Every structure is written in structure tokens, then in C-alpha cells.
Amino acid sequence: MRARQLEVFIAVMRAGTVTAAARMLNISQPALSQILLHAEDELGFTLFERVKGRLRPTPEALEIFPDAERLSAGLEGLRRKTTDLRLGRAGLVRVAASPPPAMAILPRAFIKFRAQHPNIMLRAHSAPIAAIIDMLRAGDASLGVAMDDRLPPDIEAEVIGSVGFACLLPAGHALQKKAELTLADLAGEELISYRGNTRPADELANAARAQGVTLSPSLEIDVSISAVGFVQAGLGIALVDALLPWHQFAGLAVRPLTAGPEFPIALLTSRTRALSRSDEMMRDQIRVACSAVLHEHRAKT
């Protein structure tokens, strides 16, 4: 039984007459009768008998009616879901981000998105760049946000902003009296910064060479957020991205690094996987959120 035949069968069962069923489905009586006849021909048995102007269901019709109703409800649910997906009212959006944008950009993007699309489930993953790439390739995330745009050819990187570096000082450090710091100010200090052969480490090394400064971190980190505890413990000055909301952490002072390099902030997608309508709407919100966060950052510095 086809979907339209199922719909007609259920309408006649509920209405009891061809006239009422046709009105219910907003089709003509001859069209409804023709669909019903085709259904009976394909099934190989009669569904209704005419008794005094009404249609009386046969035992076979009564037997299949509960299953028909369940199937019809499932089809209707599928129609609603496909409509919701088409209009961006339902679905699942999965975003993978490195810790700085995960903490600074995604909350703002998610708040705006949730206000407009409360029925769409959101899933956030905080991960390093290599893991984000793997998730995009596997379809475990549709969107990625990272502070690197040097990526494999199958990953699309849209640069949506850039941000510089910040210096995290232990409370009471002598350099705290300065409003901003340069790489030269950090020469000879115990430094906490990114491990070698990473994008931020390369950018810092290039900038230091250009300024005639030698930088040699005594403590290397993989992600900037891990520097907080080390700075609070007095192990040195951390040279990290300026995107994270560092001022919310107690026991350290934050100073911008002037005349330093910048990180690109990139919105990542897989070139081999299409985005859903919900993914596209989230991508728009991430762009807007990044712009707002960077505007506020520049206003503070």
C-alpha cells in the first residue's frame, strides 16, 4: 500500500463515507474512489462494502487498520521532521574548537543560536587542531574553530579574525607595573609558552628573530589554558594567545604583548561533506560572535 493509498484508507475508516473522507483530504470524490480501488486491486482483497450509502470495513480492513495508523503516524512524523530540518527548526549541530575559541567565541555564538533555534541540539567538543581535523573528516563534527589556517587540502579554512598574544604574570611580578609588554621585556625571564613546531611557537620565534630578541621557554605547553596553574604557582611568565578571557583567573596579571605576531582564527569545514541548514546557521553565528569578541578585545586594549 502506497503512502497516498494509506492516507485515503485511513480517512475512509475514520469518516465512514467517501464524501466526508474526500472533504477531509481536500480531493474530489471520484479521485478518492479511484485511489481506493487501486489499493484494493494491489492488495488483492476488498477493504469496504457499501451498506445504505456508507462504507463498512471488511474484516481484512479492520485487521490492518491499527498497523496502518501506526505507519501513518510515522510518515507524518517524518514529514514534520524533514520540514523542520529544511527550515532549520530541528537537528543536531556539532562544533569542535580548540580551547581559546571554545571558551571565548562559542558561548556567545551558542546563546544567539539557542535563542533563535531552541529545538536544535548543540554538541561542543574542545580538542587540539589534529583532533578537530579528524572529527571533521569522520563527520563527528560539522564545524571547527581553531587558531591555525595552515591545514590539509581537504579542510576548508575561512579566516574570520586574528588576535595577538598576552603575557600572564604571577601576582606581584615586577613587570606588572607596565601597561603592556614587548618581547624585549621578556628576555631573560622564565617563560611558559607553546612547544616547538606549532603555529604559535613558529610565529613567536619569527617575531623574536626580527626584533633581535632571543626567546627560550623553560616550560612548554600544548594548550594555553594549561598555563594558568603554572603562572599562579610562580613558575614564570606565560606567553599565550590573547583570546581566552584571562582576567577571570585569580592570582595572575594580564598584559598585552605589543608589536607581537597574531594568530589567525579560522572557521573549519570539510570540503568533502556538505553542511546542513542548521550547520550553516551556526556558521553564521560563529562569524558574528568572533567579530563581537574581537571588537571588545580591541576596545579593552
C-alpha positions in Angstrom: 0.0 0.0 0.0 1.5 3.3 -1.1 1.5 6.4 1.1 -1.4 8.1 -0.7 -3.5 4.9 -0.6 -2.7 4.6 3.1 -3.9 8.1 3.7 -7.1 7.5 1.8 -7.8 4.2 3.6 -7.4 5.8 7.0 -9.5 8.8 6.0 -12.4 6.5 4.9 -12.1 4.4 8.0 -12.4 7.4 10.2 -15.0 9.3 8.2 -17.2 6.4 7.2 -18.2 7.9 3.8 -16.5 8.8 0.6 -17.9 12.3 0.7 -16.6 13.0 4.2 -13.2 11.4 3.5 -12.8 13.4 0.3 -13.6 16.6 2.2 -11.1 15.6 4.9 -8.3 15.2 2.3 -9.5 18.1 0.1 -9.8 15.9 -3.0 -12.7 15.0 -5.3 -14.9 12.0 -4.5 -14.1 10.3 -7.9 -10.3 10.7 -7.2 -10.7 9.2 -3.8 -12.8 6.3 -5.1 -10.2 5.6 -7.8 -7.3 5.6 -5.3 -9.3 3.2 -3.1 -10.0 0.8 -6.0 -6.3 0.8 -6.9 -5.4 0.0 -3.3 -7.8 -3.0 -3.3 -6.5 -4.2 -6.6 -2.9 -4.2 -5.4 -3.8 -5.8 -2.0 -6.0 -8.5 -3.6 -8.9 -8.1 -1.3 -11.8 -5.7 -0.6 -11.4 -3.1 2.0 -15.0 -1.7 2.2 -18.6 -2.8 1.5 -21.3 -0.3 0.7 -24.2 -0.5 3.1 -27.0 2.1 2.9 -24.7 4.8 1.5 -22.0 4.2 3.9 -18.8 2.2 3.7 -18.5 -0.7 6.1 -14.9 -2.0 6.6 -14.3 -5.6 5.8 -12.6 -7.9 8.4 -9.4 -7.5 6.5 -9.6 -3.7 6.7 -10.2 -3.9 10.5 -7.2 -6.3 10.8 -4.8 -3.9 9.1 -6.2 -0.6 10.4 -4.1 -0.4 13.6 -0.9 -1.0 11.7 -1.9 1.5 9.0 -2.5 4.1 11.7 0.9 3.5 13.3 2.6 3.7 9.9 0.7 6.9 9.0 1.8 8.5 12.3 5.4 7.5 11.5 5.1 9.1 8.0 3.6 12.2 9.4 6.4 12.4 11.9 8.9 12.0 9.1 7.2 14.8 7.1 7.3 17.1 10.1 11.0 16.3 10.8 12.0 16.9 7.2 10.2 20.2 7.1 11.8 21.2 10.4 15.2 20.3 9.0 14.6 22.2 5.8 13.5 25.3 7.8 16.3 24.9 10.4 13.9 24.1 13.2 15.4 20.7 14.2 18.6 18.7 14.0 22.0 18.4 15.7 24.9 20.8 15.3 28.3 19.6 16.3 31.2 22.1 16.7 34.8 21.2 17.6 37.1 24.0 18.7 40.4 24.5 20.3 40.2 25.8 23.9 40.6 29.5 23.3 37.7 29.9 20.8 35.7 27.2 22.7 35.8 29.5 25.8 35.7 32.9 24.2 33.6 32.6 21.0 31.4 29.5 21.2 29.4 30.6 24.3 28.3 33.8 22.6 27.5 32.0 19.3 25.6 29.3 21.1 23.5 31.8 23.2 22.3 33.6 20.0 21.7 30.3 18.2 19.8 28.8 21.0 17.5 31.9 21.3 16.6 31.5 17.7 16.5 27.7 17.4 15.6 26.2 20.8 14.8 22.8 19.4 18.2 22.1 17.7 20.6 20.1 19.9 24.1 21.5 20.2 27.2 19.4 20.8 30.6 21.0 21.6 34.0 19.4 21.6 37.1 21.0 22.9 40.1 19.5 21.2 43.5 20.3 19.7 43.8 21.0 16.0 44.8 17.5 14.9 41.7 16.0 16.6 39.5 18.7 15.1 40.7 17.7 11.6 40.0 14.0 12.3 36.5 14.8 13.6 35.7 16.9 10.5 36.9 14.1 8.2 34.9 11.4 10.1 31.7 13.5 10.3 31.9 13.7 14.1 31.9 17.5 13.8 30.5 19.6 11.0 32.2 22.8 12.0 35.6 23.6 13.6 37.2 26.7 15.1 40.9 26.8 15.5 43.8 29.3 15.7 45.5 28.0 12.6 44.8 28.2 8.9 47.6 26.0 7.6 45.6 22.9 7.1 45.4 19.9 4.8 43.8 20.4 1.3 40.6 18.5 2.3 39.9 21.0 5.1 38.5 24.5 4.2 39.8 27.2 6.5 38.0 30.5 6.5 39.9 33.1 8.4 37.3 35.1 10.4 39.7 37.2 12.6 43.0 37.4 14.2 44.3 38.0 17.7 47.6 38.7 19.3 49.5 37.4 22.3 49.1 38.1 26.0 51.5 37.9 28.9 50.3 36.2 32.1 52.3 37.4 35.1 52.4 36.0 38.6 50.8 38.3 41.1 53.3 40.9 42.3 55.8 40.4 39.4 58.0 43.5 38.7 56.7 43.8 35.1 53.2 44.2 36.4 53.7 47.9 36.6 53.9 48.2 32.8 50.6 48.6 30.9 51.9 46.5 28.0 55.0 44.4 27.3 57.3 43.7 24.4 59.3 40.7 23.5 62.4 42.5 24.7 60.8 42.9 28.1 60.6 39.1 28.3 64.2 38.4 27.5 65.9 36.7 30.4 62.6 35.9 32.1 61.4 32.4 32.9 58.9 31.8 30.1 56.0 29.4 29.8 54.9 29.1 26.2 54.0 26.8 23.3 56.1 23.7 22.4 58.2 23.9 19.3 56.9 23.1 15.8 53.5 24.6 16.5 51.9 27.6 14.8 52.2 29.9 17.8 55.7 28.8 18.6 56.8 29.5 15.0 55.1 32.9 14.9 56.8 33.9 18.2 60.2 32.7 17.0 60.0 34.6 13.8 58.9 37.8 15.5 61.7 37.4 18.1 64.3 37.0 15.4 63.0 40.1 13.5 63.3 42.1 16.7 66.7 40.7 17.7 65.4 39.0 20.8 66.1 35.5 22.0 63.2 33.6 23.5 63.7 30.2 25.2 60.7 28.9 27.1 61.7 26.9 30.2 58.3 25.3 30.3 56.4 24.2 27.1 52.7 23.7 26.9 50.3 22.3 24.3 47.2 24.4 25.1 47.2 27.9 26.5 44.7 27.2 29.3 47.2 24.9 30.9 49.5 27.9 31.6 47.2 29.3 34.3 48.2 26.9 37.1 51.9 27.3 36.3 51.7 31.1 36.4 49.7 31.0 39.6 52.4 28.7 41.1 55.1 31.3 40.2 56.9 29.2 37.6 57.2 32.0 35.2 55.5 34.4 32.7 53.2 32.8 30.2 53.2 34.0 26.6 49.9 32.8 25.2 47.0 33.8 23.0 45.1 36.9 24.0 41.7 35.4 23.1 41.0 33.5 26.3 39.3 35.6 29.0 42.4 35.6 31.2 41.1 38.3 33.6 38.7 35.8 35.1 41.5 33.8 36.7 42.8 34.9 40.1 46.4 35.0 41.1 47.8 36.5 37.8 48.1 39.8 36.0 47.4 40.1 32.3 49.3 42.4 30.0 49.1 42.6 26.2 52.1 41.9 24.1 52.7 44.9 21.8 54.4 44.6 18.4 54.0 40.9 18.5 52.6 38.4 16.0 49.0 37.4 15.6 47.0 34.2 15.5 44.5 33.6 12.7 41.1 32.5 13.9 39.8 30.0 11.3 36.4 28.5 10.8 36.9 25.0 9.5 34.8 22.7 7.4 35.4 19.5 5.4 35.5 20.0 1.7 34.0 16.5 1.2 31.0 16.9 3.5 28.0 19.2 2.9 26.7 21.3 5.7 23.1 21.1 6.8 20.9 24.2 7.0 21.4 24.1 10.8 25.2 23.9 10.4 25.1 26.9 8.0 23.1 29.0 10.5 25.6 28.1 13.3 28.5 29.1 11.0 26.9 32.5 10.6 26.6 32.9 14.4 30.2 31.9 14.9 31.3 34.6 12.4 29.2 37.2 14.2 30.4 36.1 17.7 34.0 36.2 16.6 33.6 39.7 15.3 32.0 40.9 18.5 34.6 39.2 20.8 37.5 40.8 18.8 35.8 44.2 18.8 35.5 44.0 22.6 39.1 42.8 22.9 40.4 45.8 20.8 38.3 48.2 22.9 39.9 47.0 26.1 43.5 47.2 24.7 
